[in-house]
Amino acid sequence: MNRSDFIKAIAEKTDLPINKTGEVIEAAIEVLTEALSKGDDLTLVGFGRFSVKQRNARTGRNPSTGAELKIPASKVASFKAGNNLKGAVNKK
């Protein structure tokens, strides 16, 4: 499913026009991005938790040459699925 399919599906479920639904989704993504960029977590009960994790510096290898590379420390966005989402995905 791509972004436009996602917007259409939500528009059908909410009876909102597609353009308004697109604006709402864009706003939600913007709020999520702002929260994570500040280092805050965002928890949607039953769906999951978005957070920022610290990745330590490490040494890697260039697969072509085998030369060692220093990979700097960084922050990465992380998502942990909630129980409702896990249950829906694992439903048989």
Secondary structure, 3 states (H helix, E strand, C coil): CCHHHHHHHHHHHHCCCHHHHHHHHHHHHHHHHHHHHCCCCEEECCCEEEEEEEECCEEEECCCCCCEEEECCEEEEEEEECHHHHHHHHCC
